[in-house]
Amino acid sequence: MDFVMVDLEGLAPSVRVGDVATLVGSDGDDRITIDEFAAWAGTIAYEALTRLGMRATREYLGG
């Protein structure tokens, strides 16, 4: 089952249904690395990447 919960407290009403949410990567000047994401989840980058479901869209950029 794919499920993500995000705490938007303090961001409403600037966040609306249909807005893009970047889980890992860059969006404008903002950036979230896989290492940061893994640290928030209490794990390592490899485990965080392998736990992403197959339905999650992936875009590989660069080399």
DSSP file (Angstrom, degrees, kcal/mol; ACC not computed):
  #  RESIDUE AA STRUCTURE BP1 BP2  ACC     N-H-->O    O-->H-N    N-H-->O    O-->H-N    TCO  KAPPA ALPHA  PHI   PSI    X-CA   Y-CA   Z-CA
    1    1 A M              0   0    0      0, 0.0     2,-0.5     0, 0.0    52,-0.0   0.000 360.0 360.0 360.0 136.5    0.0    0.0    0.0
    2    2 A D        +     0   0    0     50,-0.0     2,-0.3     2,-0.0    50,-0.0  -0.864 360.0 155.3 -98.8 125.9    1.3    3.5   -0.9
    3    3 A F        +     0   0    0     -2,-0.5     2,-0.4     2,-0.0     0, 0.0  -0.961  16.3 178.2-153.8 131.6    0.6    6.1    1.8
    4    4 A V        -     0   0    0     -2,-0.3     2,-0.4     2,-0.0    -2,-0.0  -1.000   8.6-164.1-134.2 134.7    2.3    9.4    2.7
    5    5 A M        -     0   0    0     -2,-0.4     2,-0.4     2,-0.0    -2,-0.0  -0.975   7.5-170.6-119.5 133.9    1.2   11.8    5.4
    6    6 A V        -     0   0    0     -2,-0.4     2,-0.8     2,-0.0    -2,-0.0  -0.985  20.9-134.2-127.4 131.1    2.5   15.3    5.5
    7    7 A D        +     0   0    0     -2,-0.4    -2,-0.0     1,-0.1     0, 0.0  -0.754  25.7 174.0 -84.3 112.9    2.1   17.9    8.3
    8    8 A L    >>  +     0   0    0     -2,-0.8     3,-2.7     2,-0.0     4,-0.9   0.172  22.3 146.7-104.5  15.5    1.1   21.1    6.6
    9    9 A E  T 34 S+     0   0    0      1,-0.3    -2,-0.1     2,-0.2     0, 0.0  -0.299  73.3  16.0 -56.0 129.7    0.5   23.0    9.9
   10   10 A G  T 34 S+     0   0    0      2,-0.1    -1,-0.3     1,-0.0    -2,-0.0   0.337 111.7  81.2  88.5  -7.1    1.3   26.6    9.4
   11   11 A L  T X4  +     0   0    0     -3,-2.7     3,-1.7     2,-0.1     4,-0.4   0.675  67.2 131.8-102.6 -21.9    1.4   26.4    5.6
   12   12 A A  T 3<  +     0   0    0     -4,-0.9     4,-0.1     1,-0.3    -2,-0.1  -0.465  61.5  25.6 -69.6 145.7   -2.4   26.7    4.9
   13   13 A P  T 3  S+     0   0    0      0, 0.0    -1,-0.3     0, 0.0    -2,-0.1  -0.939 116.1  63.3 -92.9  13.5   -3.9   28.4    2.9
   14   14 A S  S <  S+     0   0    0     -3,-1.7     2,-0.5     2,-0.0    -2,-0.2   0.708  96.1  69.0 -72.5 -17.2   -0.9   28.6    0.6
   15   15 A V        +     0   0    0     -4,-0.4     2,-0.3    -7,-0.1    -7,-0.0  -0.883  68.7 178.3-103.5 130.2   -0.9   24.8    0.0
   16   16 A R    >   -     0   0    0     -2,-0.5     3,-2.0    -4,-0.1     2,-0.1  -0.870  39.1 -82.1-129.2 160.4   -3.8   23.5   -2.0
   17   17 A V  T 3  S+     0   0    0     -2,-0.3     3,-0.1     1,-0.3    -1,-0.0  -0.392 116.9  30.8 -57.0 132.2   -5.0   20.1   -3.3
   18   18 A G  T 3  S+     0   0    0      1,-0.3    -1,-0.3    -2,-0.1     3,-0.1   0.265  84.6 136.6  98.1 -10.6   -3.2   19.4   -6.6
   19   19 A D    <   -     0   0    0     -3,-2.0    -1,-0.3     1,-0.1     2,-0.3  -0.368  62.3-104.3 -65.8 149.3    0.1   21.2   -5.7
   20   20 A V        -     0   0    0     -3,-0.1     2,-0.5    -2,-0.0    -1,-0.1  -0.563  32.3-161.1 -74.9 136.5    3.3   19.4   -6.5
   21   21 A A        -     0   0    0     -2,-0.3     2,-0.7    -3,-0.1    -1,-0.0  -0.983   5.6-151.6-121.0 119.7    5.1   17.8   -3.6
   22   22 A T        -     0   0    0     -2,-0.5     3,-0.2     1,-0.2     5,-0.1  -0.821  12.9-177.8 -94.0 116.7    8.8   16.9   -4.0
   23   23 A L  S    S+     0   0    0     -2,-0.7     2,-0.4     1,-0.3    -1,-0.2   0.930  74.9   0.0 -78.0 -49.1    9.8   14.0   -1.8
   24   24 A V  S    S+     0   0    0      2,-0.1    -1,-0.3    12,-0.0     2,-0.3  -0.992 111.2  36.5-142.1 133.4   13.4   14.0   -2.8
   25   25 A G  E    S-A   32   0A   0      7,-2.6     7,-2.7    -2,-0.4     2,-0.3  -0.892  87.5 -38.9 128.4-157.7   15.2   16.3   -5.2
   26   26 A S  E     +A   31   0A   0     -2,-0.3     2,-0.3     5,-0.2     5,-0.2  -0.841  33.6 176.7-114.5 146.5   15.1   19.9   -6.1
   27   27 A D  E >  S-A   30   0A   0      3,-2.5     3,-1.8    -2,-0.3     2,-0.3  -0.815  71.7 -51.7-144.9 101.1   12.2   22.3   -6.6
   28   28 A G  T 3  S-     0   0    0     -2,-0.3    -1,-0.1     1,-0.3     0, 0.0  -0.537 122.6 -19.0  65.8-128.5   13.4   25.8   -7.4
   29   29 A D  T 3  S+     0   0    0     -2,-0.3     2,-0.3    -3,-0.1    -1,-0.3   0.532 120.5  94.6 -86.8  -7.3   16.0   26.8   -4.8
   30   30 A D  E <   -A   27   0A   0     -3,-1.8    -3,-2.5     2,-0.0     2,-0.3  -0.624  52.7-178.6 -88.1 145.0   14.8   24.2   -2.3
   31   31 A R  E     -A   26   0A   0     -2,-0.3     2,-0.5    -5,-0.2    -5,-0.2  -0.993  16.7-170.2-146.9 135.3   16.5   20.8   -2.2
   32   32 A I  E     -A   25   0A   0     -7,-2.7    -7,-2.6    -2,-0.3     2,-0.1  -0.983  18.1-152.4-123.7 117.3   16.0   17.6   -0.2
   33   33 A T     >  -     0   0    0     -2,-0.5     4,-2.4    -9,-0.2     5,-0.2  -0.476  26.1-116.9 -84.7 159.9   18.7   15.0   -0.5
   34   34 A I  H  > S+     0   0    0      1,-0.2     4,-2.5     2,-0.2     5,-0.2   0.831 117.5  57.4 -64.2 -30.5   18.1   11.3    0.0
   35   35 A D  H  > S+     0   0    0      2,-0.2     4,-2.1     1,-0.2    -1,-0.2   0.904 107.6  46.3 -66.1 -41.1   20.4   11.4    3.0
   36   36 A E  H  > S+     0   0    0      2,-0.2     4,-2.2     1,-0.2    -2,-0.2   0.940 113.1  49.4 -63.9 -47.3   18.2   14.1    4.6
   37   37 A F  H  X S+     0   0    0     -4,-2.4     4,-1.4     1,-0.2    -2,-0.2   0.913 111.8  48.6 -57.8 -45.0   15.1   12.1    3.9
   38   38 A A  H  X>S+     0   0    0     -4,-2.5     5,-2.7     1,-0.2     4,-0.5   0.889 108.7  53.4 -64.4 -40.3   16.6    8.9    5.3
   39   39 A A  H ><5S+     0   0    0     -4,-2.1     3,-1.0     1,-0.2    -1,-0.2   0.907 107.0  51.5 -62.7 -41.2   17.7   10.7    8.5
   40   40 A W  H 3<5S+     0   0    0     -4,-2.2    -1,-0.2     1,-0.3    -2,-0.2   0.842 112.2  47.5 -62.3 -32.2   14.2   12.0    9.1
   41   41 A A  H 3<5S-     0   0    0     -4,-1.4    -1,-0.3    -5,-0.2    -2,-0.2   0.476 115.4-117.3 -88.4  -2.6   12.9    8.4    8.7
   42   42 A G  T <<5S+     0   0    0     -3,-1.0    -3,-0.2    -4,-0.5     2,-0.2   0.854  81.5  88.8  71.8  35.4   15.6    7.1   11.0
   43   43 A T  S   <S-     0   0    0     -5,-2.7    -1,-0.3    -6,-0.1     2,-0.2  -0.687  78.7 -82.8-142.8-166.1   17.3    4.9    8.4
   44   44 A I     >  -     0   0    0     -2,-0.2     4,-2.2    -3,-0.1     5,-0.2  -0.703  39.0-108.1-108.2 162.5   20.0    5.0    5.7
   45   45 A A  H  > S+     0   0    0     -2,-0.2     4,-2.4     1,-0.2     5,-0.2   0.879 115.8  55.0 -57.7 -43.2   19.7    6.3    2.1
   46   46 A Y  H  > S+     0   0    0      1,-0.2     4,-2.3     2,-0.2    -1,-0.2   0.922 110.4  45.4 -59.1 -45.6   19.8    2.8    0.5
   47   47 A E  H  > S+     0   0    0      1,-0.2     4,-1.4     2,-0.2    -1,-0.2   0.900 110.9  53.3 -66.2 -40.3   16.9    1.6    2.6
   48   48 A A  H  < S+     0   0    0     -4,-2.2     4,-0.4     1,-0.2    -1,-0.2   0.912 111.8  46.0 -61.1 -42.0   14.9    4.8    1.9
   49   49 A L  H >< S+     0   0    0     -4,-2.4     3,-1.0     1,-0.2    -2,-0.2   0.905 111.8  49.7 -68.1 -41.8   15.3    4.3   -1.8
   50   50 A T  H 3< S+     0   0    0     -4,-2.3    -1,-0.2     1,-0.2    -2,-0.2   0.698 105.3  59.2 -74.1 -16.9   14.5    0.6   -1.9
   51   51 A R  T 3< S+     0   0    0     -4,-1.4     2,-0.3    -5,-0.2    -1,-0.2   0.572  77.2 108.3 -87.0  -8.9   11.3    1.2    0.2
   52   52 A L  S <  S-     0   0    0     -3,-1.0   -50,-0.0    -4,-0.4    -3,-0.0  -0.526  77.1-115.5 -67.1 131.1    9.8    3.6   -2.4
   53   53 A G    >   -     0   0    0     -2,-0.3     3,-1.2     1,-0.1    -1,-0.1  -0.170  17.0-113.5 -66.5 161.2    6.9    1.8   -4.1
   54   54 A M  T 3  S+     0   0    0      1,-0.2    -1,-0.1     3,-0.0    -2,-0.1   0.725 113.2  62.8 -68.3 -21.9    7.0    0.9   -7.8
   55   55 A R  T 3  S+     0   0    0      2,-0.1     2,-0.3     0, 0.0    -1,-0.2   0.626  77.1 105.7 -81.0 -11.4    4.1    3.3   -8.5
   56   56 A A  S <  S-     0   0    0     -3,-1.2     2,-0.2     1,-0.1    -4,-0.0  -0.530  79.3-117.9 -69.4 129.0    6.2    6.3   -7.4
   57   57 A T        -     0   0    0     -2,-0.3     2,-0.4     1,-0.0    -1,-0.1  -0.479  31.7-162.6 -69.0 134.2    7.2    8.3  -10.5
   58   58 A R        -     0   0    0     -2,-0.2     2,-0.5     2,-0.0    -1,-0.0  -0.966  11.6-172.8-122.0 136.0   11.0    8.5  -10.9
   59   59 A E        -     0   0    0     -2,-0.4     2,-0.6     2,-0.0    -2,-0.0  -0.982  10.9-155.6-127.6 119.4   12.9   10.9  -13.0
   60   60 A Y        -     0   0    0     -2,-0.5     2,-0.4     2,-0.0    -2,-0.0  -0.845  15.1-174.0 -97.6 122.8   16.7   10.4  -13.4
   61   61 A L        +     0   0    0     -2,-0.6     2,-0.1     2,-0.0    -2,-0.0  -0.917  42.1   4.2-118.3 142.0   18.6   13.5  -14.2
   62   62 A G              0   0    0     -2,-0.4    -2,-0.0     1,-0.2     0, 0.0  -0.305 360.0 360.0  87.5-171.0   22.3   13.9  -15.1
   63   63 A G              0   0    0     -2,-0.1    -1,-0.2     0, 0.0    -3,-0.0   0.399 360.0 360.0 -42.5 360.0   25.1   11.4  -15.6
